[in-house]
Amino acid sequence: MSPTVYGTAFLRSQMLRPPSGGRKPDRGGSMHHTPIRLEAKEWRADAPPGVLRYTFPGIPAKVREARKLVEELFTGTGREDDAGLIVDELANNSILYTRSGKPGGWFGVELAFGTLVRVGVFDLGGAGRLIGAPAPAPSQHDDPEGLEGSAGLGELDAVALGGRGLAIVAELAVTTGSCGSDTLGHFVWADLALPTPVAETPGEALLLVP
């Protein structure tokens, strides 16, 4: 069984709130939702037990910093380079194609531990998409907002806003997926299998303590 998609929980709770500032008319008199601006500290504080969350300013230098951090956290697992590459690709896409790369923007890195290790990146949404998400996969649970996510990046996504990079992510992972919206932000993840179970790796204490 793969880890729970923890990134979905916050998105679902936010869906129940009205957009900040309500609805405002644009110049043409039509109505649109004001995007919700999530603060980095809110996202970090919402992490469930056993889940690590880190946030970084949305600039290229911080993408490199995020990659280095994840590689260090995965030391001893045999997947250091793979985990770092996944974060690098997803975080770069977040600052290139979403509000995460705008002035004052940020992106988040999430690590969740189970039979597989989930490596995910959260962005702030916007007109650009982190990936061209396929239609939500059927779920055994009612999910009217479509926030349970989509399994797999799909052929379209590998060619879309990450090109070759997203195709590499899909090759490295057991499963991949995404959830969220342009208004609330996107959470995109890749599940990695470890040659050595997390409980037996030398970095266990480092991996499981925020």
C-alpha positions in Angstrom: 0.0 0.0 0.0 1.4 3.4 -0.9 1.4 6.4 1.5 -1.7 8.6 1.9 -1.8 11.7 -0.4 -1.3 14.0 2.5 -1.2 17.1 0.3 -4.9 16.5 -0.6 -6.1 17.2 3.0 -5.3 20.8 3.1 -6.6 21.4 -0.4 -9.9 19.9 0.5 -10.2 22.0 3.6 -9.4 25.1 1.6 -12.1 24.3 -1.0 -14.7 24.9 1.7 -13.6 28.5 2.3 -14.6 31.4 0.1 -11.7 32.9 -1.9 -9.9 35.7 -0.1 -11.6 39.0 -1.0 -14.7 37.2 -2.3 -15.7 37.6 -5.9 -14.7 40.8 -7.8 -15.8 42.1 -11.1 -13.2 42.4 -13.8 -13.1 45.3 -16.3 -15.7 43.6 -18.5 -18.2 43.3 -15.6 -17.9 39.5 -15.3 -17.0 37.8 -12.0 -14.0 35.8 -11.1 -12.5 34.2 -8.0 -9.6 36.0 -6.3 -6.8 33.4 -6.0 -6.1 32.1 -2.4 -2.6 33.0 -1.2 -1.4 30.3 1.1 1.3 31.2 3.5 4.3 28.9 3.7 4.1 28.6 7.5 0.4 27.4 7.2 1.4 24.7 4.8 4.2 23.5 7.0 2.0 23.5 10.1 -0.6 21.4 8.4 1.8 18.4 8.0 0.5 15.2 9.7 2.8 13.3 12.1 5.6 11.5 10.2 5.4 13.8 7.3 8.2 16.2 6.6 7.5 19.6 4.9 10.0 22.2 3.9 9.3 25.5 2.0 11.6 27.6 -0.2 11.4 31.0 -1.9 10.5 30.5 -5.6 13.9 31.2 -7.2 16.4 28.8 -9.0 19.0 29.0 -6.2 16.5 27.6 -3.7 15.6 24.7 -6.1 19.2 23.6 -5.9 19.0 24.0 -2.1 15.9 21.8 -2.0 17.5 19.2 -4.1 20.6 19.1 -1.8 18.5 18.8 1.3 16.5 15.9 0.0 19.6 14.1 -1.2 21.0 14.5 2.3 17.8 13.2 3.9 17.9 10.1 1.6 21.5 9.3 2.5 21.9 5.6 3.0 18.7 4.6 1.1 20.3 4.0 -2.3 17.8 6.5 -3.9 19.6 9.8 -3.0 20.2 10.9 -6.6 16.7 9.8 -7.7 14.9 11.7 -5.0 17.0 14.8 -5.6 16.3 14.7 -9.3 12.6 14.4 -8.8 12.5 17.4 -6.5 14.7 19.3 -8.9 12.4 18.7 -11.9 9.1 19.3 -10.0 10.4 22.4 -8.2 11.8 23.9 -11.4 8.5 23.5 -13.1 6.7 25.1 -10.1 8.7 28.3 -10.4 8.6 28.4 -14.2 4.9 27.8 -14.7 3.0 28.8 -11.5 2.7 31.7 -9.1 5.5 30.0 -7.0 7.9 31.8 -9.4 6.3 35.2 -9.0 7.7 37.9 -6.6 7.1 36.6 -3.0 6.2 33.2 -4.3 7.4 29.9 -2.7 7.2 26.1 -3.3 7.0 23.3 -0.8 8.7 19.9 -0.6 6.9 17.1 1.2 8.2 13.6 2.1 5.8 11.0 3.4 6.9 7.6 4.6 5.1 4.2 4.2 5.8 1.1 2.2 6.9 3.6 -0.4 8.4 7.0 0.2 6.4 9.8 -1.4 8.3 12.8 -2.7 6.1 15.7 -3.6 6.2 19.4 -4.5 3.4 21.9 -3.8 3.0 25.1 -5.8 0.8 28.2 -5.6 -1.2 27.5 -8.7 -2.0 30.1 -11.4 -2.7 30.1 -15.1 0.3 27.9 -15.8 0.1 24.3 -14.7 2.9 22.3 -13.1 1.8 19.5 -15.3 -1.1 19.0 -17.8 -3.0 16.8 -15.3 -5.1 14.0 -16.9 -8.7 13.6 -15.8 -9.0 12.3 -12.2 -8.9 8.5 -12.0 -12.1 6.8 -10.7 -12.1 6.6 -6.9 -14.0 4.3 -4.5 -14.7 7.4 -2.4 -17.0 10.3 -3.3 -14.8 13.2 -4.5 -17.0 15.9 -6.1 -14.2 18.4 -6.2 -11.8 16.0 -7.9 -9.1 16.5 -5.3 -8.2 12.9 -4.7 -5.8 13.3 -7.6 -4.8 11.7 -10.8 -2.6 8.6 -10.9 0.2 9.0 -13.3 1.7 11.8 -15.3 0.5 10.4 -18.6 1.9 10.9 -22.1 0.4 14.4 -22.4 2.0 15.5 -19.2 5.5 14.2 -20.1 5.4 16.3 -23.2 3.7 19.4 -21.7 5.4 21.8 -19.2 8.3 19.6 -18.1 9.1 17.7 -21.3 11.8 15.2 -20.9 12.2 16.0 -17.2 8.7 14.7 -16.2 9.2 11.6 -18.3 12.3 10.9 -16.3 10.4 11.4 -13.0 7.8 8.8 -14.2 10.5 6.3 -15.0 12.1 6.6 -11.6 8.9 6.2 -9.6 6.6 3.3 -8.9 3.7 5.7 -9.2 3.1 9.4 -9.9 0.2 11.7 -9.5 -1.2 15.1 -8.9 -4.1 16.9 -7.3 -5.2 20.5 -6.7 -6.3 23.4 -8.9 -5.1 26.6 -10.4 -6.7 28.6 -7.6 -5.7 26.5 -4.6 -2.3 25.2 -5.8 -1.1 21.9 -7.1 0.5 19.0 -5.3 2.5 16.6 -7.6 4.2 13.5 -6.3 6.3 10.5 -7.1 6.4 7.3 -5.0 9.8 5.7 -4.6 10.6 2.2 -3.5 13.7 1.9 -1.4 16.2 -1.0 -1.7 16.5 -0.9 2.1 13.3 -0.2 4.1 13.2 3.1 5.8 13.1 1.5 9.3 16.5 -0.2 8.6 18.4 2.7 7.0 21.1 4.5 9.0 19.3 7.8 8.4 16.1 6.7 10.1 16.2 9.4 12.9 17.0 12.1 10.4 14.3 11.0 8.0 11.5 10.8 10.5 12.1 13.8 12.7 11.2 17.2 11.3 
